[in-house]
Amino acid sequence: MAFSVIRLNDLVNAIGEEFVKNLFSDFSCPVNDDVEFFLKEKAILYQNMDVSRTYLVFSEHRGEKALVGYFALALKTLPIRKGVSLTLRKRLTGTKSLEVTSIAAILIGQLGKNFSHGYNKLITGRELLWVALRKVLEIHQDIAGKVVFLECIDHPKLNEFYESCGFKAYGVNPDGLCQFIRYTKDIVLQ
Protein backbone atom coordinates (compact mmCIF):
# COMPACT_ATOMS: atom_id res chain seq x y z
CA MET A 1 0.00 0.00 0.00
CA ALA A 2 1.24 3.49 -0.78
CA PHE A 3 1.54 5.94 2.06
CA SER A 4 2.11 9.66 1.86
CA VAL A 5 4.46 11.31 4.31
CA ILE A 6 4.09 14.97 5.23
CA ARG A 7 6.46 16.94 7.42
CA LEU A 8 4.66 18.45 10.38
CA ASN A 9 6.15 21.86 9.64
CA ASP A 10 4.84 21.78 6.06
CA LEU A 11 1.35 20.93 7.28
CA VAL A 12 1.40 23.69 9.92
CA ASN A 13 2.51 26.20 7.27
CA ALA A 14 -0.23 25.03 4.87
CA ILE A 15 -3.26 24.87 7.18
CA GLY A 16 -2.20 26.51 10.45
CA GLU A 17 -1.28 25.28 13.89
CA GLU A 18 -4.85 25.20 15.25
CA PHE A 19 -6.08 22.98 12.39
CA VAL A 20 -3.14 20.65 12.94
CA LYS A 21 -3.87 20.47 16.67
CA ASN A 22 -7.47 19.65 15.80
CA LEU A 23 -6.24 16.82 13.53
CA PHE A 24 -4.08 15.53 16.39
CA SER A 25 -6.99 15.61 18.85
CA ASP A 26 -8.42 12.57 17.04
CA PHE A 27 -5.16 10.59 17.28
CA SER A 28 -5.32 7.70 19.73
CA CYS A 29 -2.62 5.24 20.75
CA PRO A 30 -3.90 3.22 23.72
CA VAL A 31 -0.92 0.84 23.57
CA ASN A 32 1.51 3.68 24.39
CA ASP A 33 0.35 6.87 26.10
CA ASP A 34 3.73 8.54 25.47
CA VAL A 35 3.24 8.26 21.69
CA GLU A 36 -0.12 10.01 21.89
CA PHE A 37 1.14 12.62 24.40
CA PHE A 38 4.16 13.47 22.26
CA LEU A 39 2.08 14.11 19.14
CA LYS A 40 -0.54 16.18 20.93
CA GLU A 41 1.68 18.10 23.35
CA LYS A 42 5.30 18.13 22.16
CA ALA A 43 5.58 17.60 18.40
CA ILE A 44 4.89 21.21 17.39
CA LEU A 45 6.97 22.58 20.27
CA TYR A 46 9.93 20.33 19.43
CA GLN A 47 9.56 21.30 15.76
CA ASN A 48 9.69 25.00 16.64
CA MET A 49 12.66 24.45 18.97
CA ASP A 50 14.53 22.44 16.29
CA VAL A 51 14.78 19.48 18.67
CA SER A 52 13.19 16.99 16.27
CA ARG A 53 11.21 16.65 13.09
CA THR A 54 7.87 14.89 13.05
CA TYR A 55 6.54 13.16 9.94
CA LEU A 56 2.87 12.34 9.54
CA VAL A 57 1.94 9.21 7.60
CA PHE A 58 -1.35 9.18 5.69
CA SER A 59 -3.23 6.50 3.80
CA GLU A 60 -6.32 6.59 1.62
CA HIS A 61 -9.41 5.48 3.51
CA ARG A 62 -12.90 5.76 2.04
CA GLY A 63 -11.77 8.39 -0.45
CA GLU A 64 -10.04 10.60 2.11
CA LYS A 65 -6.59 10.86 3.62
CA ALA A 66 -6.41 9.30 7.06
CA LEU A 67 -3.61 9.95 9.56
CA VAL A 68 -2.50 6.37 10.22
CA GLY A 69 0.71 7.05 12.13
CA TYR A 70 3.72 9.23 12.63
CA PHE A 71 7.37 9.16 13.52
CA ALA A 72 9.81 11.71 14.89
CA LEU A 73 13.50 11.90 14.07
CA ALA A 74 16.32 13.79 15.74
CA LEU A 75 20.07 14.06 15.46
CA LYS A 76 21.67 12.86 18.67
CA THR A 77 24.92 11.59 20.00
CA LEU A 78 24.97 7.95 20.94
CA PRO A 79 27.33 7.30 23.85
CA ILE A 80 29.75 4.43 23.37
CA ARG A 81 28.92 2.14 26.26
CA LYS A 82 31.65 1.32 28.75
CA GLY A 83 32.87 -2.20 28.30
CA VAL A 84 31.84 -2.39 24.65
CA SER A 85 34.08 -4.76 22.73
CA LEU A 86 36.94 -3.27 20.72
CA THR A 87 35.43 -4.80 17.58
CA LEU A 88 32.11 -3.03 18.12
CA ARG A 89 33.91 0.17 19.15
CA LYS A 90 35.87 0.11 15.89
CA ARG A 91 32.74 -0.58 13.85
CA LEU A 92 30.89 2.30 15.52
CA THR A 93 33.69 4.87 15.65
CA GLY A 94 36.23 3.76 13.07
CA THR A 95 38.87 3.40 15.78
CA LYS A 96 39.61 1.26 18.82
CA SER A 97 40.64 4.38 20.74
CA LEU A 98 38.96 4.76 24.10
CA GLU A 99 39.08 8.54 23.67
CA VAL A 100 36.04 8.50 21.37
CA THR A 101 33.07 8.41 23.74
CA SER A 102 30.13 9.05 21.40
CA ILE A 103 29.09 9.14 17.76
CA ALA A 104 26.57 11.17 15.77
CA ALA A 105 23.41 9.18 15.12
CA ILE A 106 19.85 9.52 13.93
CA LEU A 107 17.27 8.82 16.63
CA ILE A 108 13.82 7.49 15.86
CA GLY A 109 12.38 9.25 18.88
CA GLN A 110 8.75 8.34 18.35
CA LEU A 111 6.94 5.79 16.23
CA GLY A 112 3.23 5.31 16.62
CA LYS A 113 0.06 4.17 14.93
CA ASN A 114 -3.34 5.86 15.15
CA PHE A 115 -5.97 3.55 16.62
CA SER A 116 -8.87 5.98 16.06
CA HIS A 117 -11.52 4.73 13.64
CA GLY A 118 -9.56 1.49 13.12
CA TYR A 119 -6.83 3.37 11.21
CA ASN A 120 -4.24 1.15 12.91
CA LYS A 121 -5.39 -1.61 10.55
CA LEU A 122 -4.37 0.47 7.52
CA ILE A 123 -0.64 0.21 8.34
CA THR A 124 1.44 -2.38 10.14
CA GLY A 125 4.15 -1.49 12.62
CA ARG A 126 6.70 -2.91 10.18
CA GLU A 127 5.38 -0.71 7.36
CA LEU A 128 5.51 2.38 9.59
CA LEU A 129 9.07 1.56 10.62
CA TRP A 130 10.10 1.12 6.96
CA VAL A 131 8.57 4.50 6.11
CA ALA A 132 10.70 5.99 8.89
CA LEU A 133 13.82 4.14 7.70
CA ARG A 134 13.32 5.52 4.16
CA LYS A 135 13.45 9.02 5.64
CA VAL A 136 16.51 8.03 7.70
CA LEU A 137 18.27 7.00 4.48
CA GLU A 138 17.42 10.35 2.86
CA ILE A 139 18.85 12.18 5.86
CA HIS A 140 21.90 9.92 5.89
CA GLN A 141 22.63 10.88 2.28
CA ASP A 142 22.65 14.57 3.24
CA ILE A 143 24.33 14.65 6.64
CA ALA A 144 25.74 11.17 7.37
CA GLY A 145 25.21 9.28 10.60
CA LYS A 146 26.67 5.80 10.92
CA VAL A 147 23.74 4.39 12.88
CA VAL A 148 20.07 4.90 13.50
CA PHE A 149 18.89 4.08 16.98
CA LEU A 150 15.76 3.95 19.03
CA GLU A 151 14.86 3.52 22.65
CA CYS A 152 11.91 1.63 24.07
CA ILE A 153 10.65 0.00 27.22
CA ASP A 154 11.99 -3.46 27.88
CA HIS A 155 9.19 -5.66 26.57
CA PRO A 156 9.73 -9.02 24.87
CA LYS A 157 7.36 -8.25 21.97
CA LEU A 158 8.98 -4.86 21.28
CA ASN A 159 12.48 -6.32 21.54
CA GLU A 160 11.56 -9.15 19.17
CA PHE A 161 9.89 -6.72 16.74
CA TYR A 162 12.90 -4.41 16.47
CA GLU A 163 15.34 -7.32 16.19
CA SER A 164 13.19 -8.84 13.40
CA CYS A 165 13.53 -5.49 11.60
CA GLY A 166 17.34 -5.61 11.66
CA PHE A 167 18.05 -3.68 14.85
CA LYS A 168 20.51 -5.02 17.41
CA ALA A 169 20.21 -4.60 21.15
CA TYR A 170 22.84 -2.08 22.26
CA GLY A 171 22.24 -1.47 25.94
CA VAL A 172 20.12 0.52 28.34
CA ASN A 173 20.02 4.31 28.55
CA PRO A 174 20.15 6.22 31.89
CA ASP A 175 16.32 6.26 31.95
CA GLY A 176 16.18 2.46 31.82
CA LEU A 177 15.03 2.27 28.20
CA CYS A 178 16.45 -0.42 25.92
CA GLN A 179 18.53 0.93 23.07
CA PHE A 180 18.59 -0.70 19.65
CA ILE A 181 20.91 0.27 16.81
CA ARG A 182 21.03 -0.40 13.11
CA TYR A 183 23.84 0.58 10.78
CA THR A 184 22.54 2.90 8.09
CA LYS A 185 24.70 1.20 5.45
CA ASP A 186 22.86 -2.05 6.18
CA ILE A 187 19.38 -0.66 5.57
CA VAL A 188 17.91 -2.13 2.42
CA LEU A 189 14.55 -0.66 1.48
CA GLN A 190 11.67 -3.05 1.11
C-alpha positions in Angstrom: 0.0 0.0 0.0 1.2 3.5 -0.8 1.5 5.9 2.1 2.1 9.7 1.9 4.5 11.3 4.3 4.1 15.0 5.2 6.5 16.9 7.4 4.7 18.4 10.4 6.1 21.9 9.6 4.8 21.8 6.1 1.3 20.9 7.3 1.4 23.7 9.9 2.5 26.2 7.3 -0.2 25.0 4.9 -3.3 24.9 7.2 -2.2 26.5 10.5 -1.3 25.3 13.9 -4.8 25.2 15.2 -6.1 23.0 12.4 -3.1 20.6 12.9 -3.9 20.5 16.7 -7.5 19.6 15.8 -6.2 16.8 13.5 -4.1 15.5 16.4 -7.0 15.6 18.9 -8.4 12.6 17.0 -5.2 10.6 17.3 -5.3 7.7 19.7 -2.6 5.2 20.7 -3.9 3.2 23.7 -0.9 0.8 23.6 1.5 3.7 24.4 0.3 6.9 26.1 3.7 8.5 25.5 3.2 8.3 21.7 -0.1 10.0 21.9 1.1 12.6 24.4 4.2 13.5 22.3 2.1 14.1 19.1 -0.5 16.2 20.9 1.7 18.1 23.3 5.3 18.1 22.2 5.6 17.6 18.4 4.9 21.2 17.4 7.0 22.6 20.3 9.9 20.3 19.4 9.6 21.3 15.8 9.7 25.0 16.6 12.7 24.5 19.0 14.5 22.4 16.3 14.8 19.5 18.7 13.2 17.0 16.3 11.2 16.7 13.1 7.9 14.9 13.0 6.5 13.2 9.9 2.9 12.3 9.5 1.9 9.2 7.6 -1.3 9.2 5.7 -3.2 6.5 3.8 -6.3 6.6 1.6 -9.4 5.5 3.5 -12.9 5.8 2.0 -11.8 8.4 -0.4 -10.0 10.6 2.1 -6.6 10.9 3.6 -6.4 9.3 7.1 -3.6 10.0 9.6 -2.5 6.4 10.2 0.7 7.1 12.1 3.7 9.2 12.6 7.4 9.2 13.5 9.8 11.7 14.9 13.5 11.9 14.1 16.3 13.8 15.7 20.1 14.1 15.5 21.7 12.9 18.7 24.9 11.6 20.0 25.0 7.9 20.9 27.3 7.3 23.8 29.7 4.4 23.4 28.9 2.1 26.3 31.6 1.3 28.8 32.9 -2.2 28.3 31.8 -2.4 24.6 34.1 -4.8 22.7 36.9 -3.3 20.7 35.4 -4.8 17.6 32.1 -3.0 18.1 33.9 0.2 19.1 35.9 0.1 15.9 32.7 -0.6 13.8 30.9 2.3 15.5 33.7 4.9 15.7 36.2 3.8 13.1 38.9 3.4 15.8 39.6 1.3 18.8 40.6 4.4 20.7 39.0 4.8 24.1 39.1 8.5 23.7 36.0 8.5 21.4 33.1 8.4 23.7 30.1 9.1 21.4 29.1 9.1 17.8 26.6 11.2 15.8 23.4 9.2 15.1 19.8 9.5 13.9 17.3 8.8 16.6 13.8 7.5 15.9 12.4 9.2 18.9 8.8 8.3 18.4 6.9 5.8 16.2 3.2 5.3 16.6 0.1 4.2 14.9 -3.3 5.9 15.1 -6.0 3.6 16.6 -8.9 6.0 16.1 -11.5 4.7 13.6 -9.6 1.5 13.1 -6.8 3.4 11.2 -4.2 1.1 12.9 -5.4 -1.6 10.6 -4.4 0.5 7.5 -0.6 0.2 8.3 1.4 -2.4 10.1 4.2 -1.5 12.6 6.7 -2.9 10.2 5.4 -0.7 7.4 5.5 2.4 9.6 9.1 1.6 10.6 10.1 1.1 7.0 8.6 4.5 6.1 10.7 6.0 8.9 13.8 4.1 7.7 13.3 5.5 4.2 13.4 9.0 5.6 16.5 8.0 7.7 18.3 7.0 4.5 17.4 10.4 2.9 18.9 12.2 5.9 21.9 9.9 5.9 22.6 10.9 2.3 22.6 14.6 3.2 24.3 14.7 6.6 25.7 11.2 7.4 25.2 9.3 10.6 26.7 5.8 10.9 23.7 4.4 12.9 20.1 4.9 13.5 18.9 4.1 17.0 15.8 3.9 19.0 14.9 3.5 22.6 11.9 1.6 24.1 10.6 0.0 27.2 12.0 -3.5 27.9 9.2 -5.7 26.6 9.7 -9.0 24.9 7.4 -8.3 22.0 9.0 -4.9 21.3 12.5 -6.3 21.5 11.6 -9.1 19.2 9.9 -6.7 16.7 12.9 -4.4 16.5 15.3 -7.3 16.2 13.2 -8.8 13.4 13.5 -5.5 11.6 17.3 -5.6 11.7 18.0 -3.7 14.9 20.5 -5.0 17.4 20.2 -4.6 21.2 22.8 -2.1 22.3 22.2 -1.5 25.9 20.1 0.5 28.3 20.0 4.3 28.6 20.1 6.2 31.9 16.3 6.3 32.0 16.2 2.5 31.8 15.0 2.3 28.2 16.4 -0.4 25.9 18.5 0.9 23.1 18.6 -0.7 19.6 20.9 0.3 16.8 21.0 -0.4 13.1 23.8 0.6 10.8 22.5 2.9 8.1 24.7 1.2 5.5 22.9 -2.0 6.2 19.4 -0.7 5.6 17.9 -2.1 2.4 14.5 -0.7 1.5 11.7 -3.1 1.1 
